[in-house]
Amino acid sequence: MNRILTRAARAAVKEKLKSMSETQGIEIHEVNPAHTSRECSGCGFVSNHNRKGPHFVCGFCNKRLNADTNGSRTISLRRSQGLQYPYASRQTVLQRLDPRFEARWGLKPGDAEKLRLAKERRPVTVGLTSLWSIRGLETKLH
């Protein structure tokens, strides 16, 4: 019964948005919500450990903010960067986000997955450069 009510509410919201876009000239873009609560709006790192209840703390860049604020910023960024993937599966979205994160930070393919799986996080400061040493994987933060 809950599923039926949820779907009916979504359909009603979609219909209302559609009518508003036609009458008011508002543009509407569908963005896949997969991983938006776990993706950092600052650096793009996706991890289960980033979200702790209502708080968001990135395991890569240490950005801290309200989880809902981070999620809304992530959705906005995906829309503006053309990363909507409205009908892609959760796994497909993650497979598309990881290479973007790795390219942005100069990591090798597969390093984002290693970072996600790492349990031991030890920040190491070398001069003015901050490094994260994670199970033998060292990445430079710019």
N, CA, C and O atoms as CSV, one atom per row, in Angstrom:
chain,resi,resn,atom,element,x,y,z
A,1,MET,N,N,0.811,-1.184,0.000
A,1,MET,CA,C,0.000,0.000,0.000
A,1,MET,C,C,0.866,1.264,0.000
A,1,MET,O,O,0.567,2.224,-0.710
A,2,ASN,N,N,1.953,1.259,0.810
A,2,ASN,CA,C,2.845,2.414,0.857
A,2,ASN,C,C,3.453,2.701,-0.510
A,2,ASN,O,O,3.575,3.855,-0.922
A,3,ARG,N,N,3.830,1.639,-1.202
A,3,ARG,CA,C,4.426,1.798,-2.525
A,3,ARG,C,C,3.438,2.459,-3.486
A,3,ARG,O,O,3.819,3.324,-4.274
A,4,ILE,N,N,2.192,2.059,-3.421
A,4,ILE,CA,C,1.162,2.644,-4.294
A,4,ILE,C,C,0.997,4.131,-3.986
A,4,ILE,O,O,0.923,4.955,-4.897
A,5,LEU,N,N,0.940,4.469,-2.697
A,5,LEU,CA,C,0.795,5.869,-2.298
A,5,LEU,C,C,2.010,6.695,-2.720
A,5,LEU,O,O,1.868,7.825,-3.186
A,6,THR,N,N,3.194,6.126,-2.556
A,6,THR,CA,C,4.415,6.830,-2.940
A,6,THR,C,C,4.431,7.092,-4.442
A,6,THR,O,O,4.736,8.202,-4.878
A,7,ARG,N,N,4.109,6.087,-5.219
A,7,ARG,CA,C,4.083,6.253,-6.674
A,7,ARG,C,C,3.019,7.259,-7.101
A,7,ARG,O,O,3.240,8.050,-8.018
A,8,ALA,N,N,1.871,7.230,-6.440
A,8,ALA,CA,C,0.803,8.180,-6.771
A,8,ALA,C,C,1.248,9.609,-6.466
A,8,ALA,O,O,0.977,10.529,-7.238
A,9,ALA,N,N,1.928,9.789,-5.344
A,9,ALA,CA,C,2.419,11.123,-4.979
A,9,ALA,C,C,3.459,11.604,-5.979
A,9,ALA,O,O,3.434,12.767,-6.383
A,10,ARG,N,N,4.369,10.729,-6.385
A,10,ARG,CA,C,5.371,11.101,-7.388
A,10,ARG,C,C,4.716,11.473,-8.702
A,10,ARG,O,O,5.104,12.448,-9.344
A,11,ALA,N,N,3.730,10.699,-9.098
A,11,ALA,CA,C,3.030,10.981,-10.344
A,11,ALA,C,C,2.321,12.334,-10.263
A,11,ALA,O,O,2.323,13.096,-11.230
A,12,ALA,N,N,1.721,12.630,-9.118
A,12,ALA,CA,C,1.029,13.916,-8.944
A,12,ALA,C,C,2.023,15.079,-8.999
A,12,ALA,O,O,1.736,16.111,-9.606
A,13,VAL,N,N,3.183,14.919,-8.370
A,13,VAL,CA,C,4.213,15.966,-8.404
A,13,VAL,C,C,4.728,16.159,-9.823
A,13,VAL,O,O,4.879,17.293,-10.278
A,14,LYS,N,N,4.997,15.067,-10.523
A,14,LYS,CA,C,5.467,15.163,-11.908
A,14,LYS,C,C,4.449,15.879,-12.791
A,14,LYS,O,O,4.802,16.714,-13.623
A,15,GLU,N,N,3.194,15.537,-12.594
A,15,GLU,CA,C,2.131,16.156,-13.392
A,15,GLU,C,C,2.033,17.654,-13.100
A,15,GLU,O,O,1.860,18.462,-14.013
A,16,LYS,N,N,2.145,18.013,-11.830
A,16,LYS,CA,C,2.080,19.424,-11.444
A,16,LYS,C,C,3.278,20.183,-12.029
A,16,LYS,O,O,3.117,21.289,-12.546
A,17,LEU,N,N,4.466,19.598,-11.951
A,17,LEU,CA,C,5.658,20.239,-12.527
A,17,LEU,C,C,5.525,20.398,-14.037
A,17,LEU,O,O,5.914,21.419,-14.605
A,18,LYS,N,N,4.974,19.384,-14.670
A,18,LYS,CA,C,4.777,19.438,-16.124
A,18,LYS,C,C,3.833,20.578,-16.495
A,18,LYS,O,O,4.097,21.336,-17.428
A,19,SER,N,N,2.735,20.691,-15.760
A,19,SER,CA,C,1.780,21.768,-16.065
A,19,SER,C,C,2.383,23.138,-15.777
A,19,SER,O,O,2.122,24.095,-16.505
A,20,MET,N,N,3.192,23.241,-14.713
A,20,MET,CA,C,3.853,24.514,-14.405
A,20,MET,C,C,4.871,24.878,-15.484
A,20,MET,O,O,5.013,26.046,-15.844
A,21,SER,N,N,5.574,23.875,-15.994
A,21,SER,CA,C,6.566,24.163,-17.028
A,21,SER,C,C,5.891,24.663,-18.297
A,21,SER,O,O,6.434,25.514,-19.002
A,22,GLU,N,N,4.717,24.139,-18.586
A,22,GLU,CA,C,3.988,24.568,-19.772
A,22,GLU,C,C,3.395,25.963,-19.602
A,22,GLU,O,O,3.443,26.778,-20.524
A,23,THR,N,N,2.837,26.239,-18.427
A,23,THR,CA,C,2.178,27.533,-18.223
A,23,THR,C,C,3.149,28.646,-17.832
A,23,THR,O,O,2.975,29.793,-18.242
A,24,GLN,N,N,4.170,28.312,-17.040
A,24,GLN,CA,C,5.105,29.323,-16.538
A,24,GLN,C,C,6.416,29.383,-17.323
A,24,GLN,O,O,7.203,30.312,-17.137
A,25,GLY,N,N,6.656,28.415,-18.187
A,25,GLY,CA,C,7.900,28.393,-18.957
A,25,GLY,C,C,9.113,27.965,-18.149
A,25,GLY,O,O,10.239,28.352,-18.462
A,26,ILE,N,N,8.890,27.172,-17.120
A,26,ILE,CA,C,9.978,26.689,-16.266
A,26,ILE,C,C,10.613,25.460,-16.899
A,26,ILE,O,O,9.909,24.561,-17.358
A,27,GLU,N,N,11.951,25.417,-16.925
A,27,GLU,CA,C,12.656,24.246,-17.442
A,27,GLU,C,C,12.777,23.205,-16.339
A,27,GLU,O,O,13.107,23.532,-15.199
A,28,ILE,N,N,12.509,21.958,-16.682
A,28,ILE,CA,C,12.615,20.867,-15.717
A,28,ILE,C,C,13.596,19.838,-16.259
A,28,ILE,O,O,13.516,19.437,-17.421
A,29,HIS,N,N,14.533,19.413,-15.396
A,29,HIS,CA,C,15.524,18.419,-15.768
A,29,HIS,C,C,15.459,17.274,-14.764
A,29,HIS,O,O,15.447,17.500,-13.555
A,30,GLU,N,N,15.416,16.055,-15.267
A,30,GLU,CA,C,15.435,14.889,-14.382
A,30,GLU,C,C,16.883,14.492,-14.138
A,30,GLU,O,O,17.666,14.348,-15.077
A,31,VAL,N,N,17.231,14.316,-12.865
A,31,VAL,CA,C,18.575,13.909,-12.468
A,31,VAL,C,C,18.450,12.634,-11.652
A,31,VAL,O,O,17.638,12.555,-10.730
A,32,ASN,N,N,19.252,11.639,-11.992
A,32,ASN,CA,C,19.242,10.373,-11.255
A,32,ASN,C,C,19.740,10.628,-9.830
A,32,ASN,O,O,20.840,11.153,-9.655
A,33,PRO,N,N,18.961,10.270,-8.814
A,33,PRO,CA,C,19.362,10.539,-7.434
A,33,PRO,C,C,20.366,9.539,-6.866
A,33,PRO,O,O,20.751,9.662,-5.703
A,34,ALA,N,N,20.800,8.556,-7.647
A,34,ALA,CA,C,21.709,7.521,-7.152
A,34,ALA,C,C,23.006,8.138,-6.634
A,34,ALA,O,O,23.667,8.895,-7.346
A,35,HIS,N,N,23.359,7.819,-5.419
A,35,HIS,CA,C,24.608,8.210,-4.759
A,35,HIS,C,C,24.705,9.700,-4.438
A,35,HIS,O,O,25.774,10.152,-4.028
A,36,THR,N,N,23.646,10.476,-4.606
A,36,THR,CA,C,23.749,11.911,-4.316
A,36,THR,C,C,23.958,12.180,-2.827
A,36,THR,O,O,24.561,13.190,-2.463
A,37,SER,N,N,23.470,11.294,-1.967
A,37,SER,CA,C,23.671,11.504,-0.531
A,37,SER,C,C,25.055,11.036,-0.092
A,37,SER,O,O,25.470,11.322,1.031
A,38,ARG,N,N,25.775,10.326,-0.954
A,38,ARG,CA,C,27.108,9.812,-0.604
A,38,ARG,C,C,28.225,10.462,-1.416
A,38,ARG,O,O,29.400,10.201,-1.157
A,39,GLU,N,N,27.881,11.305,-2.397
A,39,GLU,CA,C,28.876,11.962,-3.245
A,39,GLU,C,C,29.182,13.354,-2.700
A,39,GLU,O,O,28.269,14.116,-2.383
A,40,CYS,N,N,30.454,13.679,-2.595
A,40,CYS,CA,C,30.862,14.989,-2.103
A,40,CYS,C,C,30.622,16.040,-3.193
A,40,CYS,O,O,31.036,15.862,-4.339
A,41,SER,N,N,29.962,17.116,-2.829
A,41,SER,CA,C,29.698,18.179,-3.800
A,41,SER,C,C,30.952,18.993,-4.083
A,41,SER,O,O,30.981,19.770,-5.038
A,42,GLY,N,N,31.984,18.827,-3.271
A,42,GLY,CA,C,33.233,19.551,-3.479
A,42,GLY,C,C,34.206,18.829,-4.386
A,42,GLY,O,O,34.671,19.388,-5.379
A,43,CYS,N,N,34.522,17.566,-4.042
A,43,CYS,CA,C,35.551,16.843,-4.796
A,43,CYS,C,C,34.992,15.711,-5.663
A,43,CYS,O,O,35.681,15.238,-6.567
A,44,GLY,N,N,33.765,15.270,-5.407
A,44,GLY,CA,C,33.156,14.218,-6.210
A,44,GLY,C,C,33.387,12.806,-5.696
A,44,GLY,O,O,32.997,11.848,-6.363
A,45,PHE,N,N,34.010,12.645,-4.524
A,45,PHE,CA,C,34.280,11.320,-3.971
A,45,PHE,C,C,32.986,10.687,-3.474
A,45,PHE,O,O,32.202,11.333,-2.779
A,46,VAL,N,N,32.763,9.418,-3.831
A,46,VAL,CA,C,31.553,8.688,-3.424
A,46,VAL,C,C,31.953,7.583,-2.453
A,46,VAL,O,O,32.797,6.743,-2.767
A,47,SER,N,N,31.339,7.593,-1.270
A,47,SER,CA,C,31.620,6.557,-0.282
A,47,SER,C,C,30.452,6.430,0.683
A,47,SER,O,O,29.776,7.413,0.988
A,48,ASN,N,N,30.217,5.200,1.166
A,48,ASN,CA,C,29.185,4.968,2.181
A,48,ASN,C,C,29.519,5.694,3.477
A,48,ASN,O,O,28.623,6.065,4.235
A,49,HIS,N,N,30.811,5.898,3.730
A,49,HIS,CA,C,31.256,6.488,4.994
A,49,HIS,C,C,31.141,8.013,5.007
A,49,HIS,O,O,31.328,8.630,6.056
A,50,ASN,N,N,30.842,8.625,3.878
A,50,ASN,CA,C,30.723,10.083,3.823
A,50,ASN,C,C,29.527,10.595,4.603
A,50,ASN,O,O,29.588,11.676,5.188
A,51,ARG,N,N,28.451,9.844,4.621
A,51,ARG,CA,C,27.217,10.306,5.265
A,51,ARG,C,C,27.045,9.644,6.621
A,51,ARG,O,O,27.063,8.420,6.748
A,52,LYS,N,N,26.879,10.485,7.627
A,52,LYS,CA,C,26.650,9.994,8.988
A,52,LYS,C,C,25.418,10.696,9.533
A,52,LYS,O,O,25.519,11.738,10.181
A,53,GLY,N,N,24.251,10.114,9.265
A,53,GLY,CA,C,22.997,10.722,9.693
A,53,GLY,C,C,22.772,12.037,8.969
A,53,GLY,O,O,22.843,12.088,7.742
A,54,PRO,N,N,22.499,13.107,9.719
A,54,PRO,CA,C,22.258,14.397,9.069
A,54,PRO,C,C,23.543,15.130,8.694
A,54,PRO,O,O,23.494,16.227,8.139
A,55,HIS,N,N,24.700,14.521,8.999
A,55,HIS,CA,C,25.988,15.159,8.743
A,55,HIS,C,C,26.692,14.502,7.566
A,55,HIS,O,O,26.611,13.289,7.372
A,56,PHE,N,N,27.380,15.318,6.789
A,56,PHE,CA,C,28.177,14.820,5.674
A,56,PHE,C,C,29.620,15.221,5.918
A,56,PHE,O,O,29.921,16.402,6.091
A,57,VAL,N,N,30.526,14.226,5.934
A,57,VAL,CA,C,31.952,14.481,6.082
A,57,VAL,C,C,32.660,13.664,5.009
A,57,VAL,O,O,32.646,12.434,5.044
A,58,CYS,N,N,33.282,14.357,4.052
A,58,CYS,CA,C,33.944,13.663,2.947
A,58,CYS,C,C,35.201,12.962,3.438
A,58,CYS,O,O,36.010,13.547,4.160
A,59,GLY,N,N,35.356,11.708,3.042
A,59,GLY,CA,C,36.530,10.935,3.406
A,59,GLY,C,C,37.755,11.266,2.570
A,59,GLY,O,O,38.842,10.758,2.847
A,60,PHE,N,N,37.605,12.100,1.561
A,60,PHE,CA,C,38.734,12.467,0.703
A,60,PHE,C,C,39.196,13.893,0.979
A,60,PHE,O,O,40.370,14.116,1.273
A,61,CYS,N,N,38.283,14.861,0.887
A,61,CYS,CA,C,38.680,16.268,1.053
A,61,CYS,C,C,38.294,16.836,2.414
A,61,CYS,O,O,38.626,17.982,2.719
A,62,ASN,N,N,37.591,16.046,3.240
A,62,ASN,CA,C,37.176,16.417,4.589
A,62,ASN,C,C,36.163,17.565,4.624
A,62,ASN,O,O,36.049,18.262,5.631
A,63,LYS,N,N,35.436,17.758,3.534
A,63,LYS,CA,C,34.388,18.783,3.509
A,63,LYS,C,C,33.282,18.370,4.467
A,63,LYS,O,O,32.868,17.211,4.485
A,64,ARG,N,N,32.804,19.326,5.269
A,64,ARG,CA,C,31.773,19.047,6.268
A,64,ARG,C,C,30.603,19.989,6.059
A,64,ARG,O,O,30.781,21.206,6.007
A,65,LEU,N,N,29.406,19.431,5.939
A,65,LEU,CA,C,28.195,20.233,5.857
A,65,LEU,C,C,26.979,19.350,6.082
A,65,LEU,O,O,27.096,18.133,6.229
A,66,ASN,N,N,25.828,19.971,6.107
A,66,ASN,CA,C,24.589,19.237,6.282
A,66,ASN,C,C,24.403,18.291,5.097
A,66,ASN,O,O,24.639,18.677,3.952
A,67,ALA,N,N,23.987,17.066,5.363
A,67,ALA,CA,C,23.858,16.047,4.320
A,67,ALA,C,C,22.844,16.443,3.249
A,67,ALA,O,O,23.066,16.184,2.066
A,68,ASP,N,N,21.744,17.061,3.645
A,68,ASP,CA,C,20.732,17.479,2.666
A,68,ASP,C,C,21.253,18.600,1.776
A,68,ASP,O,O,20.976,18.624,0.576
A,69,THR,N,N,22.005,19.527,2.359
A,69,THR,CA,C,22.608,20.608,1.573
A,69,THR,C,C,23.589,20.033,0.564
A,69,THR,O,O,23.597,20.438,-0.598
A,70,ASN,N,N,24.420,19.087,1.004
A,70,ASN,CA,C,25.373,18.451,0.095
A,70,ASN,C,C,24.649,17.727,-1.032
A,70,ASN,O,O,25.052,17.827,-2.191
A,71,GLY,N,N,23.580,16.995,-0.707
A,71,GLY,CA,C,22.820,16.269,-1.726
A,71,GLY,C,C,22.206,17.198,-2.758
A,71,GLY,O,O,22.228,16.908,-3.954
A,72,SER,N,N,21.654,18.320,-2.296
A,72,SER,CA,C,21.044,19.263,-3.247
A,72,SER,C,C,22.103,19.917,-4.125
A,72,SER,O,O,21.856,20.163,-5.305
A,73,ARG,N,N,23.278,20.204,-3.568
A,73,ARG,CA,C,24.375,20.757,-4.375
A,73,ARG,C,C,24.853,19.739,-5.405
A,73,ARG,O,O,25.167,20.096,-6.541
A,74,THR,N,N,24.908,18.483,-5.005
A,74,THR,CA,C,25.330,17.428,-5.924
A,74,THR,C,C,24.351,17.302,-7.085
A,74,THR,O,O,24.773,17.177,-8.235
A,75,ILE,N,N,23.077,17.333,-6.808
A,75,ILE,CA,C,22.062,17.263,-7.863
A,75,ILE,C,C,22.203,18.455,-8.800
A,75,ILE,O,O,22.138,18.302,-10.020
A,76,SER,N,N,22.394,19.638,-8.231
A,76,SER,CA,C,22.561,20.844,-9.042
A,76,SER,C,C,23.807,20.747,-9.923
A,76,SER,O,O,23.769,21.124,-11.094
A,77,LEU,N,N,24.912,20.244,-9.365
A,77,LEU,CA,C,26.145,20.085,-10.137
A,77,LEU,C,C,25.974,19.075,-11.265
A,77,LEU,O,O,26.427,19.309,-12.386
A,78,ARG,N,N,25.327,17.962,-10.972
A,78,ARG,CA,C,25.107,16.952,-12.012
A,78,ARG,C,C,24.281,17.525,-13.154
A,78,ARG,O,O,24.562,17.262,-14.323
A,79,ARG,N,N,23.276,18.298,-12.819
A,79,ARG,CA,C,22.431,18.894,-13.852
A,79,ARG,C,C,23.228,19.879,-14.699
A,79,ARG,O,O,23.123,19.864,-15.925
A,80,SER,N,N,24.022,20.734,-14.063
A,80,SER,CA,C,24.766,21.746,-14.813
A,80,SER,C,C,25.920,21.143,-15.614
A,80,SER,O,O,26.335,21.724,-16.616
A,81,GLN,N,N,26.442,19.997,-15.194
A,81,GLN,CA,C,27.541,19.343,-15.906
A,81,GLN,C,C,27.044,18.312,-16.912
A,81,GLN,O,O,27.849,17.653,-17.571
A,82,GLY,N,N,25.731,18.168,-17.036
A,82,GLY,CA,C,25.175,17.215,-17.994
A,82,GLY,C,C,25.314,15.772,-17.561
A,82,GLY,O,O,25.375,14.879,-18.406
A,83,LEU,N,N,25.367,15.523,-16.260
A,83,LEU,CA,C,25.533,14.167,-15.724
A,83,LEU,C,C,24.225,13.640,-15.142
A,83,LEU,O,O,24.217,13.051,-14.061
A,84,GLN,N,N,23.136,13.848,-15.844
A,84,GLN,CA,C,21.836,13.494,-15.275
A,84,GLN,C,C,21.579,11.997,-15.233
A,84,GLN,O,O,21.087,11.503,-14.218
A,85,TYR,N,N,21.887,11.256,-16.279
A,85,TYR,CA,C,21.632,9.805,-16.365
A,85,TYR,C,C,20.282,9.429,-15.765
A,85,TYR,O,O,20.247,8.592,-14.863
A,86,PRO,N,N,19.178,10.000,-16.214
A,86,PRO,CA,C,17.902,9.803,-15.513
A,86,PRO,C,C,17.442,8.353,-15.388
A,86,PRO,O,O,16.737,8.023,-14.434
A,87,TYR,N,N,17.812,7.489,-16.310
A,87,TYR,CA,C,17.284,6.113,-16.248
A,87,TYR,C,C,18.382,5.069,-16.075
A,87,TYR,O,O,18.147,3.885,-16.315
A,88,ALA,N,N,19.573,5.486,-15.662
A,88,ALA,CA,C,20.678,4.548,-15.465
A,88,ALA,C,C,20.548,3.875,-14.097
A,88,ALA,O,O,19.955,4.435,-13.175
A,89,SER,N,N,21.105,2.676,-13.975
A,89,SER,CA,C,21.076,1.968,-12.687
A,89,SER,C,C,22.066,2.616,-11.724
A,89,SER,O,O,22.922,3.400,-12.134
A,90,ARG,N,N,21.942,2.285,-10.454
A,90,ARG,CA,C,22.857,2.827,-9.441
A,90,ARG,C,C,24.307,2.472,-9.767
A,90,ARG,O,O,25.200,3.309,-9.639
A,91,GLN,N,N,24.535,1.232,-10.186
A,91,GLN,CA,C,25.888,0.782,-10.506
A,91,GLN,C,C,26.443,1.532,-11.712
A,91,GLN,O,O,27.619,1.896,-11.728
A,92,THR,N,N,25.608,1.764,-12.719
A,92,THR,CA,C,26.042,2.495,-13.910
A,92,THR,C,C,26.414,3.933,-13.550
A,92,THR,O,O,27.407,4.462,-14.051
A,93,VAL,N,N,25.634,4.557,-12.697
A,93,VAL,CA,C,25.936,5.932,-12.263
A,93,VAL,C,C,27.296,5.957,-11.582
A,93,VAL,O,O,28.116,6.829,-11.869
A,94,LEU,N,N,27.544,5.004,-10.676
A,94,LEU,CA,C,28.824,4.938,-9.978
A,94,LEU,C,C,29.976,4.712,-10.962
A,94,LEU,O,O,31.039,5.316,-10.826
A,95,GLN,N,N,29.762,3.846,-11.945
A,95,GLN,CA,C,30.799,3.588,-12.952
A,95,GLN,C,C,31.107,4.825,-13.789
A,95,GLN,O,O,32.210,4.946,-14.323
A,96,ARG,N,N,30.164,5.732,-13.909
A,96,ARG,CA,C,30.392,6.973,-14.659
A,96,ARG,C,C,30.989,8.061,-13.778
A,96,ARG,O,O,31.711,8.928,-14.273
A,97,LEU,N,N,30.699,8.028,-12.477
A,97,LEU,CA,C,31.224,9.045,-11.570
A,97,LEU,C,C,32.688,8.805,-11.216
A,97,LEU,O,O,33.462,9.757,-11.118
A,98,ASP,N,N,33.083,7.526,-11.019
A,98,ASP,CA,C,34.451,7.212,-10.617
A,98,ASP,C,C,35.505,7.747,-11.586
A,98,ASP,O,O,36.452,8.390,-11.133
A,99,PRO,N,N,35.390,7.512,-12.913
A,99,PRO,CA,C,36.418,8.031,-13.820
A,99,PRO,C,C,36.526,9.558,-13.793
A,99,PRO,O,O,37.618,10.101,-13.964
A,100,ARG,N,N,35.422,10.244,-13.584
A,100,ARG,CA,C,35.464,11.715,-13.493
A,100,ARG,C,C,36.242,12.143,-12.253
A,100,ARG,O,O,37.052,13.068,-12.308
A,101,PHE,N,N,35.991,11.464,-11.135
A,101,PHE,CA,C,36.715,11.763,-9.895
A,101,PHE,C,C,38.202,11.479,-10.068
A,101,PHE,O,O,39.041,12.298,-9.694
A,102,GLU,N,N,38.527,10.327,-10.631
A,102,GLU,CA,C,39.930,9.944,-10.817
A,102,GLU,C,C,40.657,10.909,-11.741
A,102,GLU,O,O,41.800,11.278,-11.471
A,103,ALA,N,N,40.011,11.322,-12.827
A,103,ALA,CA,C,40.631,12.260,-13.764
A,103,ALA,C,C,40.836,13.623,-13.106
A,103,ALA,O,O,41.857,14.275,-13.323
A,104,ARG,N,N,39.880,14.040,-12.315
A,104,ARG,CA,C,39.978,15.348,-11.663
A,104,ARG,C,C,41.162,15.425,-10.710
A,104,ARG,O,O,41.817,16.463,-10.612
A,105,TRP,N,N,41.437,14.337,-10.012
A,105,TRP,CA,C,42.495,14.331,-9.005
A,105,TRP,C,C,43.766,13.620,-9.463
A,105,TRP,O,O,44.675,13.413,-8.660
A,106,GLY,N,N,43.845,13.242,-10.737
A,106,GLY,CA,C,45.053,12.626,-11.275
A,106,GLY,C,C,45.316,11.232,-10.734
A,106,GLY,O,O,46.471,10.837,-10.573
A,107,LEU,N,N,44.265,10.485,-10.455
A,107,LEU,CA,C,44.406,9.122,-9.938
A,107,LEU,C,C,44.356,8.118,-11.078
A,107,LEU,O,O,43.864,8.412,-12.168
A,108,LYS,N,N,44.873,6.934,-10.805
A,108,LYS,CA,C,44.824,5.854,-11.793
A,108,LYS,C,C,43.430,5.226,-11.786
A,108,LYS,O,O,42.745,5.258,-10.764
A,109,PRO,N,N,43.001,4.651,-12.924
A,109,PRO,CA,C,41.706,3.961,-12.950
A,109,PRO,C,C,41.634,2.896,-11.858
A,109,PRO,O,O,42.563,2.105,-11.692
A,110,GLY,N,N,40.552,2.880,-11.131
A,110,GLY,CA,C,40.358,1.910,-10.051
A,110,GLY,C,C,40.734,2.445,-8.678
A,110,GLY,O,O,40.408,1.823,-7.667
A,111,ASP,N,N,41.421,3.599,-8.619
A,111,ASP,CA,C,41.831,4.149,-7.328
A,111,ASP,C,C,40.645,4.622,-6.501
A,111,ASP,O,O,40.685,4.544,-5.273
A,112,ALA,N,N,39.593,5.109,-7.146
A,112,ALA,CA,C,38.412,5.557,-6.398
A,112,ALA,C,C,37.805,4.384,-5.631
A,112,ALA,O,O,37.389,4.538,-4.483
A,113,GLU,N,N,37.756,3.222,-6.261
A,113,GLU,CA,C,37.232,2.024,-5.594
A,113,GLU,C,C,38.129,1.637,-4.421
A,113,GLU,O,O,37.632,1.253,-3.362
A,114,LYS,N,N,39.449,1.735,-4.602
A,114,LYS,CA,C,40.374,1.410,-3.507
A,114,LYS,C,C,40.182,2.369,-2.340
A,114,LYS,O,O,40.207,1.958,-1.180
A,115,LEU,N,N,39.991,3.650,-2.650
A,115,LEU,CA,C,39.743,4.635,-1.595
A,115,LEU,C,C,38.459,4.315,-0.846
A,115,LEU,O,O,38.402,4.423,0.379
A,116,ARG,N,N,37.425,3.921,-1.590
A,116,ARG,CA,C,36.140,3.595,-0.977
A,116,ARG,C,C,36.263,2.399,-0.039
A,116,ARG,O,O,35.638,2.365,1.021
A,117,LEU,N,N,37.063,1.432,-0.433
A,117,LEU,CA,C,37.181,0.201,0.345
A,117,LEU,C,C,38.153,0.322,1.510
A,117,LEU,O,O,38.140,-0.501,2.425
A,118,ALA,N,N,38.998,1.353,1.473
A,118,ALA,CA,C,39.990,1.510,2.535
A,118,ALA,C,C,39.308,1.800,3.875
A,118,ALA,O,O,38.366,2.590,3.950
A,119,LYS,N,N,39.794,1.155,4.913
A,119,LYS,CA,C,39.216,1.372,6.238
A,119,LYS,C,C,40.130,2.235,7.088
A,119,LYS,O,O,39.667,2.933,7.990
A,120,GLU,N,N,41.418,2.191,6.808
A,120,GLU,CA,C,42.372,2.939,7.609
A,120,GLU,C,C,42.694,4.246,6.907
A,120,GLU,O,O,43.200,4.246,5.784
A,121,ARG,N,N,42.404,5.349,7.561
A,121,ARG,CA,C,42.674,6.665,6.979
A,121,ARG,C,C,43.616,7.425,7.899
A,121,ARG,O,O,43.279,7.716,9.047
A,122,ARG,N,N,44.796,7.744,7.388
A,122,ARG,CA,C,45.787,8.468,8.178
A,122,ARG,C,C,46.244,9.694,7.383
A,122,ARG,O,O,46.958,9.544,6.392
A,123,PRO,N,N,45.847,10.908,7.798
A,123,PRO,CA,C,46.331,12.077,7.087
A,123,PRO,C,C,47.817,12.303,7.369
A,123,PRO,O,O,48.251,12.198,8.516
A,124,VAL,N,N,48.585,12.606,6.350
A,124,VAL,CA,C,50.013,12.859,6.466
A,124,VAL,C,C,50.288,14.192,5.802
A,124,VAL,O,O,49.892,14.397,4.655
A,125,THR,N,N,50.956,15.103,6.491
A,125,THR,CA,C,51.279,16.396,5.909
A,125,THR,C,C,52.753,16.422,5.557
A,125,THR,O,O,53.604,16.133,6.397
A,126,VAL,N,N,53.057,16.772,4.306
A,126,VAL,CA,C,54.424,16.868,3.827
A,126,VAL,C,C,54.606,18.280,3.284
A,126,VAL,O,O,54.118,18.593,2.198
A,127,GLY,N,N,55.302,19.132,4.027
A,127,GLY,CA,C,55.476,20.524,3.598
A,127,GLY,C,C,54.125,21.199,3.474
A,127,GLY,O,O,53.332,21.184,4.416
A,128,LEU,N,N,53.856,21.789,2.325
A,128,LEU,CA,C,52.572,22.433,2.086
A,128,LEU,C,C,51.592,21.502,1.402
A,128,LEU,O,O,50.434,21.864,1.191
A,129,THR,N,N,52.049,20.281,1.047
A,129,THR,CA,C,51.197,19.336,0.351
A,129,THR,C,C,50.587,18.366,1.351
A,129,THR,O,O,51.295,17.777,2.168
A,130,SER,N,N,49.298,18.205,1.285
A,130,SER,CA,C,48.608,17.271,2.157
A,130,SER,C,C,48.419,15.955,1.415
A,130,SER,O,O,47.912,15.944,0.293
A,131,LEU,N,N,48.817,14.857,2.023
A,131,LEU,CA,C,48.680,13.537,1.410
A,131,LEU,C,C,47.796,12.673,2.288
A,131,LEU,O,O,47.768,12.814,3.510
A,132,TRP,N,N,47.081,11.783,1.640
A,132,TRP,CA,C,46.336,10.757,2.362
A,132,TRP,C,C,47.014,9.442,2.064
A,132,TRP,O,O,47.104,9.023,0.910
A,133,SER,N,N,47.490,8.793,3.108
A,133,SER,CA,C,48.101,7.489,2.943
A,133,SER,C,C,47.049,6.453,3.311
A,133,SER,O,O,46.676,6.316,4.476
A,134,ILE,N,N,46.581,5.735,2.316
A,134,ILE,CA,C,45.500,4.781,2.540
A,134,ILE,C,C,45.921,3.426,2.011
A,134,ILE,O,O,45.885,3.179,0.806
A,135,ARG,N,N,46.324,2.544,2.924
A,135,ARG,CA,C,46.747,1.190,2.563
A,135,ARG,C,C,47.691,1.191,1.373
A,135,ARG,O,O,47.458,0.477,0.397
A,136,GLY,N,N,48.740,1.975,1.441
A,136,GLY,CA,C,49.728,1.976,0.380
A,136,GLY,C,C,49.372,2.845,-0.818
A,136,GLY,O,O,50.201,3.022,-1.710
A,137,LEU,N,N,48.181,3.383,-0.859
A,137,LEU,CA,C,47.756,4.235,-1.962
A,137,LEU,C,C,47.918,5.676,-1.501
A,137,LEU,O,O,47.257,6.105,-0.555
A,138,GLU,N,N,48.791,6.422,-2.163
A,138,GLU,CA,C,48.983,7.804,-1.786
A,138,GLU,C,C,48.431,8.702,-2.860
A,138,GLU,O,O,48.737,8.535,-4.040
A,139,THR,N,N,47.614,9.660,-2.453
A,139,THR,CA,C,47.030,10.585,-3.414
A,139,THR,C,C,47.305,12.006,-2.957
A,139,THR,O,O,47.233,12.314,-1.767
A,140,LYS,N,N,47.614,12.852,-3.895
A,140,LYS,CA,C,47.919,14.240,-3.575
A,140,LYS,C,C,46.645,15.070,-3.699
A,140,LYS,O,O,45.926,14.986,-4.695
A,141,LEU,N,N,46.378,15.874,-2.670
A,141,LEU,CA,C,45.264,16.817,-2.703
A,141,LEU,C,C,45.803,18.163,-3.162
A,141,LEU,O,O,46.825,18.627,-2.654
A,142,HIS,N,N,45.138,18.787,-4.103
A,142,HIS,CA,C,45.591,20.090,-4.597
A,142,HIS,C,C,44.877,21.184,-3.866
A,142,HIS,O,O,45.115,22.362,-4.132
